Amino acid sequence: MVALAPDARSRFATRLKRLRLQRGFERARFFARTLGIEENRYTRYERAEVEPSLTLLHKMCDTLRVTPNELLGFAEPPGDASGPAGPSAEGSRADPASSLAWRLASATVAIRQEYLGRKATDALETIRETGSLFAELQAKPFGAVAEIVRDPSLKSAAPDKRAALAELIGCYTDRVAATVGPRPR
């Protein structure tokens, strides 16, 4: 009998790491924190030592903005070329800095809405607000981040949300700084 599971697990581990890096998570620990798990547990998935649960697979797909088929290595069903992140063609994917900017904008807007006591009942308004902050992050990355950290709503946010936002800010500013490169003297 041929042992297919270890080979499938190995291919999954390779895809998971590639997608993590493509989405701007340079370090496994940042991605693990985003998933809400220990770094050691997460790195065992990338080393193909164990397989994640169905619940964790779902969270990985949401975080990486990929379909389960993309993450698991199955072909998309005919006529279904889009998932939660839009078209699945590799060339149409957002760059890692843009992905991080959108996630940072989403997290910030969620904290602001909670601070103001607004429920996210008007999804379109939430998307508009997120899109506006995303555009600011794209236009003037460091200026927009400076505005975010001065936002009074952050002071009342739960410590875990503040820590997650700080991680996102660190990942985003590191990615933008790496893209821009050193400044001329």
Helices and strands as residue ranges (DSSP letters): H 4-22, H 28-35, H 39-46, H 54-64, H 68-72, E 82-83, E 86-87, G 90-92, H 96-115, H 123-139, H 141-150, G 152-156, H 159-180
